[in-house]
Amino acid sequence: MTEQELETNIRELTATVTEQKANIRELTATITEQKTNIRALETQLRDEMNRKNDVILEELNMKNYEISNLTLGQVELRKENRDREIAFSAALMQSGSGHIGPFTSEFTLTYRNVFTNIGNAYNPVTGVFTAPLKGAYMFRVSVFGVGPTPAAAYIYKNGERLVLAYARQPQNELNSSNGVVLILEVGDVVYVRLRSGAKIHDDQDNLNTFSGFLLFPLTL
């Protein structure tokens, strides 16, 4: 190889190396740009995930708040419903059989055989129902006796005579019942009194009863 050919080869090789260096610089620049783009994309994705997580967290907190309020509301509603659950039913004698009356004056009856006393508004010791809240109440009384003495009893409210269950015939068994719907204020009392001159009979069949329940409450 001549000196001239050698110089030509060296120039070509130098040009090739220079070209390769330029390519490497371009590739390096491209890689750097791609890294920058990747970091920007990672940041964008991270921000987007954080935003979505914040939204999800906010939604979860809102759901928890709604559930908490719903639960508290249910508790309050159940408590309110329990306060409105008022009902009782009772018969005269807890055991045995016998007559009550006649007396020369009215006599307050105590129904001691309690079947139901939801709300504990009825007192089996005194025979008196005391209204725990304002509302419309239904009361009913039944009487049973043997003629010729009549069987008769009144429903009273706060000392006021309201309705009478009355039955009379010369002989054999007799019975009657009556009822009334009353608007009661808190503390009003309702009870039953045996009519003067009347006589009733009770036994294990629970022939004489006094019952009542809240129909619906009324606002103050």
C-alpha positions in Angstrom: 0.0 0.0 0.0 1.3 3.3 -1.0 1.6 6.3 1.4 -1.1 8.1 -0.5 -3.5 5.1 -0.1 -2.7 5.0 3.6 -3.6 8.6 4.0 -6.8 8.1 2.1 -7.8 5.2 4.4 -6.9 7.2 7.5 -9.1 10.1 6.3 -12.0 7.8 5.6 -11.6 6.2 9.0 -11.4 9.5 10.7 -14.6 10.6 8.9 -16.3 7.4 9.9 -15.3 7.9 13.6 -16.4 11.5 13.5 -19.7 10.4 12.0 -20.1 7.7 14.7 -19.4 10.3 17.4 -22.1 12.5 16.0 -24.5 9.6 16.0 -23.5 8.8 19.6 -24.2 12.4 20.6 -27.6 12.3 18.9 -28.4 9.0 20.6 -27.2 10.4 23.9 -29.4 13.5 23.5 -32.4 11.2 22.5 -31.9 9.0 25.6 -31.6 12.1 27.8 -34.8 13.5 26.3 -36.6 10.1 26.8 -35.5 10.0 30.4 -36.9 13.5 30.9 -40.1 12.5 29.2 -40.3 9.3 31.4 -39.7 11.3 34.6 -42.4 13.8 33.5 -44.8 10.9 32.7 -44.0 9.3 36.1 -44.7 12.6 37.8 -48.0 13.0 35.9 -49.1 9.4 36.7 -48.2 9.9 40.3 -50.1 13.2 40.5 -53.1 11.5 38.7 -53.0 8.6 41.1 -52.8 10.9 44.1 -55.7 12.9 42.7 -57.8 9.7 42.2 -56.8 8.4 45.6 -57.9 11.8 47.1 -61.2 11.5 45.3 -61.7 7.9 46.4 -60.8 8.8 50.0 -63.2 11.7 49.9 -65.9 9.5 48.6 -65.2 6.9 51.3 -65.2 9.5 54.0 -68.6 10.8 52.7 -70.0 7.2 52.6 -68.7 6.6 56.2 -70.3 9.9 57.2 -73.6 8.9 55.6 -73.5 5.5 57.1 -72.7 7.0 60.5 -75.6 9.4 60.2 -77.9 6.7 59.0 -76.9 4.5 62.0 -77.5 7.3 64.4 -80.8 8.0 62.7 -81.8 4.4 63.0 -80.9 4.4 66.7 -82.9 7.5 67.3 -85.8 6.1 65.2 -85.8 2.9 67.2 -85.7 4.7 70.5 -88.5 7.0 69.3 -90.5 3.9 68.2 -89.9 2.2 71.6 -91.1 5.3 73.4 -94.3 5.0 71.3 -94.9 1.3 72.1 -97.6 1.5 74.7 -100.1 -1.2 75.3 -101.6 -3.2 78.1 -104.2 -5.8 78.8 -105.1 -7.4 82.2 -107.8 -9.4 83.9 -109.1 -9.1 87.4 -107.8 -12.3 89.3 -104.4 -13.9 89.1 -105.8 -17.2 90.4 -109.0 -18.7 91.8 -112.5 -17.4 91.3 -114.9 -15.1 93.1 -117.3 -12.2 93.1 -116.6 -8.5 93.5 -119.5 -6.4 94.8 -122.1 -5.2 95.2 -121.1 -2.1 97.1 -123.1 1.0 98.1 -120.6 3.3 96.3 -118.4 3.0 93.3 -115.2 0.9 93.7 -112.0 1.2 91.7 -111.1 -2.2 90.2 -107.5 -3.5 90.1 -106.8 -5.8 87.3 -103.9 -7.9 88.6 -103.5 -10.6 86.0 -101.4 -8.7 83.5 -101.1 -10.2 80.0 -99.3 -7.3 78.4 -97.8 -4.1 79.8 -95.6 -2.7 77.1 -94.2 0.7 78.3 -95.2 -0.1 81.9 -97.8 2.6 81.8 -100.4 0.4 83.6 -100.1 -0.1 87.4 -101.5 -3.5 88.5 -101.4 -2.5 92.1 -103.6 0.6 91.7 -105.4 -0.4 88.5 -104.5 3.0 87.0 -103.1 3.7 83.5 -100.9 6.8 83.4 -100.3 8.4 79.9 -96.5 8.7 79.3 -96.9 10.9 76.3 -99.6 13.0 74.6 -101.6 11.0 72.0 -104.8 9.2 71.0 -105.5 6.1 73.0 -108.0 3.3 72.8 -109.4 1.7 76.0 -111.8 -1.2 76.4 -113.5 -2.8 79.4 -115.5 -6.1 79.7 -117.7 -7.3 82.5 -119.2 -10.6 83.4 -121.7 -11.5 86.2 -124.7 -13.6 87.1 -128.3 -12.2 87.4 -130.3 -10.8 88.9 -127.6 -8.4 90.1 -126.3 -6.3 87.2 -122.7 -6.4 86.0 -121.6 -2.8 85.3 -118.3 -0.8 85.3 -117.3 2.7 84.1 -114.2 3.8 82.4 -112.9 7.0 84.1 -110.5 9.7 82.9 -109.0 12.0 85.6 -112.1 11.6 87.8 -114.5 12.0 84.9 -117.0 9.2 84.2 -117.0 8.4 80.5 -118.5 5.1 79.3 -120.3 2.2 81.0 -120.3 -1.5 80.2 -123.6 -2.7 81.6 -125.6 -5.9 81.6 -128.7 -7.0 83.6 -131.3 -9.8 83.5 -133.3 -11.7 86.0 -131.1 -14.8 86.0 -128.2 -16.7 84.3 -124.9 -15.3 83.1 -124.6 -11.8 81.7 -121.8 -9.9 80.1 -121.1 -6.6 78.4 -118.2 -4.5 77.0 -117.6 -0.9 76.0 -114.7 1.1 74.6 -113.6 4.7 74.0 -110.9 6.6 72.2 -109.4 9.4 74.3 -106.9 12.2 73.7 -104.6 12.2 76.7 -102.0 14.6 77.9 -98.8 13.4 79.7 -99.8 12.3 83.2 -103.5 11.9 82.5 -105.0 8.8 84.2 -107.5 6.2 83.1 -109.1 3.5 85.3 -112.2 1.4 85.8 -114.7 1.7 88.6 -117.4 -0.9 89.5 -120.8 0.7 89.5 -122.6 1.0 92.9 -125.0 -2.0 93.4 -123.3 -4.0 90.7 -121.5 -7.4 91.0 -119.0 -9.1 88.7 -117.6 -12.6 88.7 -114.2 -13.7 87.6 -112.3 -17.0 87.4 -109.5 -18.8 85.4 -111.3 -17.9 82.2 -110.5 -14.1 82.8 -114.0 -12.9 82.2 -113.4 -9.3 83.2 -110.7 -7.4 81.4 -109.3 -3.8 81.0 -107.1 -3.0 78.0 -105.6 0.0 76.3 -103.0 1.0 73.7 -101.6 4.1 72.0 -103.1 4.7 68.6 -100.7 7.4 67.6 -98.8 10.2 69.4 -99.7 13.9 69.0 -97.3 16.8 68.8 -97.2 19.2 71.7 
